[in-house]
Amino acid sequence: MPSSPEAAPGEENNTVPPPQVPFSPPKAPPYPFGPHIMTGSEPPPNPKDFDFINKPSIKEPISNLVRTTHAFISAFVAGDPPRETLDKFFTPKANLYEHGPEWAQKRLPFLARTFHGRASDYDHVDGKSLDDYYEILSSVLKFNPLPNTIPPLDNFAVDEAKGVVTVKLSGMFESVKTGRRWEEQFVYVVQFKAKDEKGGEGDGKKERKIMYLDIWADPLSAWVAVGDEDVIADTKEA
């Protein structure tokens, strides 16, 4: 490698060194679904502002089970009447269970109990059917969707052999009693009725329906939000 010419005695070296470009690390793209901190003055989101029909970002065919799950969740998020949603997507003898401690039922009566079938099956006995679940839930909590409430279709995990779809959702909940709001992520595990010889997913004529809905949410936040306790921590130094 040739060296830089040296200046003769009594002369200055006029060689210009290459410019020094400061290193600048690439900026990460903005995370679109960062935490949204509520101060209490903002109005809750309006579901009409969001487009819940997400297009898949993969080329492989999307499972019909995933599409049905997506359609069911979209109907719930859009605020369709629960009775119509249950009629359309659930079997008549479906079960629903939202996980949580039994002692939390004092404030959150929809937790840790199995809801089965439809209201007409119980001769007006309240508190047992899937219809009752949604009625009890709406009497305690309000649900407000966020732009990322429903993920793209390729984020739905599906086990075709077992007929199970799992998806992580997000949203803003609000206590009907106290007005306290919080954001959380929750998981739906949706199990479909098995195929039969008379019809099923494969024949294109009969859509498989949901026979079990398993819900994993954040009961601690709901418990605190529904209660009247002061939950603002004192961060002042002594």
C-alpha positions as a Markdown table, in Angstrom:
| # | Residue | x | y | z |
|---|---|---|---|---|
| 1 | Met | 0.0 | 0.0 | 0.0 |
| 2 | Pro | 1.6 | 3.3 | -1.1 |
| 3 | Ser | 2.4 | 5.7 | 1.7 |
| 4 | Ser | 1.5 | 9.4 | 1.7 |
| 5 | Pro | 4.2 | 11.6 | 0.2 |
| 6 | Glu | 6.3 | 13.2 | 2.9 |
| 7 | Ala | 7.0 | 17.0 | 2.8 |
| 8 | Ala | 10.5 | 18.2 | 2.0 |
| 9 | Pro | 12.4 | 19.8 | 4.8 |
| 10 | Gly | 11.0 | 23.2 | 5.5 |
| 11 | Glu | 7.8 | 22.5 | 3.6 |
| 12 | Glu | 4.3 | 21.7 | 5.0 |
| 13 | Asn | 2.5 | 18.5 | 4.1 |
| 14 | Asn | -0.6 | 19.7 | 2.2 |
| 15 | Thr | -2.2 | 16.3 | 2.0 |
| 16 | Val | -5.9 | 16.5 | 2.9 |
| 17 | Pro | -7.0 | 13.7 | 5.2 |
| 18 | Pro | -10.3 | 12.0 | 4.3 |
| 19 | Pro | -13.4 | 13.5 | 6.0 |
| 20 | Gln | -14.4 | 11.8 | 9.2 |
| 21 | Val | -18.1 | 10.7 | 9.0 |
| 22 | Pro | -19.6 | 10.3 | 12.5 |
| 23 | Phe | -21.2 | 6.9 | 13.1 |
| 24 | Ser | -24.9 | 7.1 | 13.4 |
| 25 | Pro | -26.7 | 3.9 | 14.3 |
| 26 | Pro | -29.8 | 3.2 | 12.2 |
| 27 | Lys | -33.0 | 4.4 | 13.7 |
| 28 | Ala | -35.5 | 1.7 | 14.6 |
| 29 | Pro | -38.9 | 2.0 | 12.9 |
| 30 | Pro | -41.6 | 3.4 | 15.2 |
| 31 | Tyr | -43.4 | 0.7 | 17.1 |
| 32 | Pro | -47.0 | 1.1 | 16.0 |
| 33 | Phe | -48.7 | -0.5 | 19.0 |
| 34 | Gly | -46.9 | 1.2 | 21.9 |
| 35 | Pro | -48.5 | 1.6 | 25.3 |
| 36 | His | -51.3 | 4.2 | 25.4 |
| 37 | Ile | -51.4 | 5.9 | 28.8 |
| 38 | Met | -54.7 | 7.2 | 29.8 |
| 39 | Thr | -54.9 | 10.3 | 31.9 |
| 40 | Gly | -58.6 | 10.0 | 32.5 |
| 41 | Ser | -59.5 | 13.0 | 30.3 |
| 42 | Glu | -59.5 | 11.3 | 26.9 |
| 43 | Pro | -62.7 | 9.8 | 25.5 |
| 44 | Pro | -62.6 | 6.1 | 24.9 |
| 45 | Pro | -61.8 | 4.9 | 21.3 |
| 46 | Asn | -64.6 | 4.7 | 18.8 |
| 47 | Pro | -64.8 | 1.3 | 17.0 |
| 48 | Lys | -66.0 | 3.1 | 13.9 |
| 49 | Asp | -62.5 | 4.7 | 13.5 |
| 50 | Phe | -60.8 | 1.3 | 13.0 |
| 51 | Asp | -60.8 | -1.2 | 10.2 |
| 52 | Phe | -61.0 | -4.7 | 11.6 |
| 53 | Ile | -60.9 | -6.5 | 8.3 |
| 54 | Asn | -57.2 | -7.3 | 8.3 |
| 55 | Lys | -55.7 | -8.7 | 5.2 |
| 56 | Pro | -53.3 | -11.6 | 5.6 |
| 57 | Ser | -49.6 | -10.8 | 5.0 |
| 58 | Ile | -48.7 | -14.4 | 3.9 |
| 59 | Lys | -49.3 | -16.2 | 0.7 |
| 60 | Glu | -50.3 | -19.5 | 2.1 |
| 61 | Pro | -54.1 | -20.2 | 2.2 |
| 62 | Ile | -55.7 | -19.1 | 5.4 |
| 63 | Ser | -57.5 | -21.8 | 7.4 |
| 64 | Asn | -61.3 | -21.6 | 7.4 |
| 65 | Leu | -61.1 | -22.0 | 11.2 |
| 66 | Val | -59.0 | -18.9 | 11.4 |
| 67 | Arg | -61.4 | -16.9 | 9.2 |
| 68 | Thr | -64.4 | -18.0 | 11.3 |
| 69 | Thr | -62.6 | -17.0 | 14.5 |
| 70 | His | -61.7 | -13.7 | 13.0 |
| 71 | Ala | -65.2 | -13.1 | 11.9 |
| 72 | Phe | -66.5 | -13.9 | 15.4 |
| 73 | Ile | -64.1 | -11.6 | 17.1 |
| 74 | Ser | -64.8 | -8.8 | 14.6 |
| 75 | Ala | -68.5 | -9.1 | 15.4 |
| 76 | Phe | -67.8 | -8.9 | 19.1 |
| 77 | Val | -65.5 | -5.9 | 18.7 |
| 78 | Ala | -67.9 | -4.1 | 16.4 |
| 79 | Gly | -70.6 | -4.3 | 19.1 |
| 80 | Asp | -73.0 | -6.7 | 17.4 |
| 81 | Pro | -75.8 | -8.0 | 19.6 |
| 82 | Pro | -74.4 | -11.0 | 21.6 |
| 83 | Arg | -77.5 | -13.1 | 20.8 |
| 84 | Glu | -76.9 | -12.7 | 17.1 |
| 85 | Thr | -73.2 | -13.4 | 17.4 |
| 86 | Leu | -73.9 | -16.6 | 19.5 |
| 87 | Asp | -76.5 | -17.8 | 17.0 |
| 88 | Lys | -74.1 | -17.4 | 14.1 |
| 89 | Phe | -70.9 | -18.7 | 15.4 |
| 90 | Phe | -71.6 | -21.1 | 18.4 |
| 91 | Thr | -73.1 | -24.5 | 18.6 |
| 92 | Pro | -76.3 | -24.7 | 20.7 |
| 93 | Lys | -74.5 | -26.6 | 23.5 |
| 94 | Ala | -71.3 | -24.6 | 23.5 |
| 95 | Asn | -69.3 | -23.8 | 26.7 |
| 96 | Leu | -67.5 | -20.7 | 27.7 |
| 97 | Tyr | -65.0 | -20.2 | 30.6 |
| 98 | Glu | -63.0 | -17.1 | 31.6 |
| 99 | His | -60.1 | -17.9 | 33.9 |
| 100 | Gly | -59.7 | -16.2 | 37.3 |
| 101 | Pro | -59.8 | -16.9 | 41.0 |
| 102 | Glu | -63.2 | -17.9 | 42.4 |
| 103 | Trp | -62.9 | -15.3 | 45.2 |
| 104 | Ala | -62.9 | -12.6 | 42.6 |
| 105 | Gln | -66.5 | -13.5 | 41.7 |
| 106 | Lys | -67.6 | -11.0 | 44.4 |
| 107 | Arg | -66.7 | -8.2 | 42.0 |
| 108 | Leu | -66.3 | -10.1 | 38.7 |
| 109 | Pro | -69.1 | -12.6 | 38.6 |
| 110 | Phe | -68.3 | -13.8 | 35.1 |
| 111 | Leu | -64.9 | -15.4 | 36.3 |
| 112 | Ala | -64.1 | -19.0 | 37.1 |
| 113 | Arg | -67.4 | -20.5 | 36.1 |
| 114 | Thr | -68.6 | -22.5 | 33.1 |
| 115 | Phe | -71.4 | -21.0 | 31.0 |
| 116 | His | -73.2 | -23.6 | 28.9 |
| 117 | Gly | -75.7 | -23.5 | 26.1 |
| 118 | Arg | -78.2 | -20.7 | 25.5 |
| 119 | Ala | -80.7 | -18.9 | 27.7 |
| 120 | Ser | -83.7 | -20.8 | 26.2 |
| 121 | Asp | -82.2 | -24.0 | 27.6 |
| 122 | Tyr | -82.7 | -23.0 | 31.2 |
| 123 | Asp | -86.3 | -21.8 | 31.3 |
| 124 | His | -85.3 | -18.3 | 32.3 |
| 125 | Val | -82.9 | -19.4 | 35.1 |
| 126 | Asp | -80.3 | -16.6 | 35.1 |
| 127 | Gly | -76.6 | -16.9 | 35.2 |
| 128 | Lys | -75.9 | -20.2 | 33.4 |
| 129 | Ser | -75.9 | -19.6 | 29.6 |
| 130 | Leu | -73.5 | -18.0 | 27.2 |
| 131 | Asp | -76.1 | -15.2 | 26.8 |
| 132 | Asp | -75.8 | -14.6 | 30.6 |
| 133 | Tyr | -72.0 | -14.4 | 30.4 |
| 134 | Tyr | -72.2 | -11.5 | 28.0 |
| 135 | Glu | -75.0 | -9.8 | 29.9 |
| 136 | Ile | -73.1 | -10.1 | 33.2 |
| 137 | Leu | -69.8 | -9.0 | 31.6 |
| 138 | Ser | -71.4 | -5.9 | 30.1 |
| 139 | Ser | -73.0 | -5.0 | 33.4 |
| 140 | Val | -69.5 | -4.8 | 35.0 |
| 141 | Leu | -67.1 | -3.8 | 32.2 |
| 142 | Lys | -67.2 | -1.8 | 29.0 |
| 143 | Phe | -64.9 | -2.8 | 26.1 |
| 144 | Asn | -63.3 | -0.2 | 23.9 |
| 145 | Pro | -61.3 | -1.4 | 20.9 |
| 146 | Leu | -57.9 | -0.2 | 19.9 |
| 147 | Pro | -56.4 | 0.0 | 16.4 |
| 148 | Asn | -54.5 | -3.2 | 17.1 |
| 149 | Thr | -57.3 | -5.1 | 18.9 |
| 150 | Ile | -57.4 | -7.8 | 16.3 |
| 151 | Pro | -54.0 | -8.9 | 14.8 |
| 152 | Pro | -53.5 | -9.9 | 11.2 |
| 153 | Leu | -54.8 | -13.3 | 10.2 |
| 154 | Asp | -51.3 | -14.8 | 10.0 |
| 155 | Asn | -51.0 | -14.2 | 13.8 |
| 156 | Phe | -53.7 | -16.6 | 14.6 |
| 157 | Ala | -52.3 | -20.0 | 15.6 |
| 158 | Val | -54.3 | -23.0 | 14.4 |
| 159 | Asp | -54.2 | -26.7 | 15.1 |
| 160 | Glu | -56.2 | -28.2 | 12.3 |
| 161 | Ala | -56.2 | -31.7 | 13.7 |
| 162 | Lys | -57.7 | -30.6 | 17.0 |
| 163 | Gly | -59.8 | -27.8 | 15.5 |
| 164 | Val | -58.3 | -25.2 | 17.9 |
| 165 | Val | -57.4 | -21.6 | 17.1 |
| 166 | Thr | -55.5 | -19.4 | 19.6 |
| 167 | Val | -55.1 | -15.6 | 19.2 |
| 168 | Lys | -53.8 | -12.8 | 21.4 |
| 169 | Leu | -56.0 | -9.7 | 21.4 |
| 170 | Ser | -55.8 | -6.3 | 23.0 |
| 171 | Gly | -58.2 | -3.6 | 24.1 |
| 172 | Met | -59.2 | -1.0 | 26.6 |
| 173 | Phe | -61.6 | -1.9 | 29.4 |
| 174 | Glu | -63.6 | 0.4 | 31.7 |
| 175 | Ser | -65.3 | -0.3 | 34.9 |
| 176 | Val | -69.0 | 0.6 | 34.7 |
| 177 | Lys | -69.0 | 1.4 | 38.4 |
| 178 | Thr | -65.9 | 3.6 | 38.8 |
| 179 | Gly | -65.1 | 4.7 | 35.2 |
| 180 | Arg | -61.5 | 3.5 | 35.6 |
| 181 | Arg | -59.9 | 2.4 | 32.3 |
| 182 | Trp | -56.9 | 0.3 | 31.5 |
| 183 | Glu | -55.4 | -1.4 | 28.5 |
| 184 | Glu | -54.6 | -5.1 | 28.5 |
| 185 | Gln | -53.9 | -8.1 | 26.3 |
| 186 | Phe | -56.0 | -11.2 | 26.5 |
| 187 | Val | -56.1 | -14.6 | 24.8 |
| 188 | Tyr | -58.9 | -16.5 | 23.2 |
| 189 | Val | -58.6 | -20.2 | 22.7 |
| 190 | Val | -61.4 | -21.3 | 20.4 |
| 191 | Gln | -62.3 | -24.9 | 19.8 |
| 192 | Phe | -64.5 | -25.9 | 17.0 |
| 193 | Lys | -67.0 | -28.8 | 16.6 |
| 194 | Ala | -65.4 | -31.8 | 15.0 |
| 195 | Lys | -66.2 | -32.6 | 11.3 |
| 196 | Asp | -68.9 | -35.1 | 10.6 |
| 197 | Glu | -69.9 | -37.1 | 7.6 |
| 198 | Lys | -73.0 | -35.0 | 6.9 |
| 199 | Gly | -71.0 | -31.8 | 6.4 |
| 200 | Gly | -68.1 | -29.8 | 7.6 |
| 201 | Glu | -65.4 | -27.4 | 6.7 |
| 202 | Gly | -64.3 | -29.4 | 3.7 |
| 203 | Asp | -67.5 | -29.5 | 1.7 |
| 204 | Gly | -67.9 | -25.8 | 1.4 |
| 205 | Lys | -71.6 | -26.0 | 2.4 |
| 206 | Lys | -71.5 | -26.1 | 6.2 |
| 207 | Glu | -69.3 | -23.9 | 8.4 |
| 208 | Arg | -68.0 | -25.4 | 11.6 |
| 209 | Lys | -69.1 | -23.7 | 14.7 |
| 210 | Ile | -67.5 | -22.9 | 18.0 |
| 211 | Met | -68.1 | -25.5 | 20.8 |
| 212 | Tyr | -65.8 | -24.1 | 23.5 |
| 213 | Leu | -64.3 | -20.6 | 24.2 |
| 214 | Asp | -61.5 | -20.4 | 26.7 |
| 215 | Ile | -60.6 | -16.8 | 27.8 |
| 216 | Trp | -57.4 | -15.7 | 29.6 |
| 217 | Ala | -57.4 | -12.1 | 30.6 |
| 218 | Asp | -56.2 | -9.8 | 33.4 |
| 219 | Pro | -58.5 | -10.3 | 36.4 |
| 220 | Leu | -56.2 | -8.3 | 38.7 |
| 221 | Ser | -56.6 | -5.1 | 36.7 |
| 222 | Ala | -60.3 | -5.6 | 36.5 |
| 223 | Trp | -60.6 | -6.3 | 40.3 |
| 224 | Val | -58.8 | -3.1 | 41.1 |
| 225 | Ala | -60.7 | -1.0 | 38.6 |
| 226 | Val | -64.1 | -2.2 | 39.8 |
| 227 | Gly | -63.2 | -1.5 | 43.5 |
| 228 | Asp | -63.3 | 1.8 | 45.3 |
| 229 | Glu | -59.9 | 1.7 | 46.8 |
| 230 | Asp | -57.3 | 4.4 | 46.1 |
| 231 | Val | -54.7 | 2.7 | 43.9 |
| 232 | Ile | -52.5 | 5.8 | 43.2 |
| 233 | Ala | -49.1 | 5.0 | 44.8 |
| 234 | Asp | -47.3 | 7.8 | 46.7 |
| 235 | Thr | -44.1 | 8.3 | 44.8 |
| 236 | Lys | -42.9 | 11.3 | 46.8 |
| 237 | Glu | -39.6 | 10.9 | 48.6 |
| 238 | Ala | -39.6 | 11.2 | 52.3 |
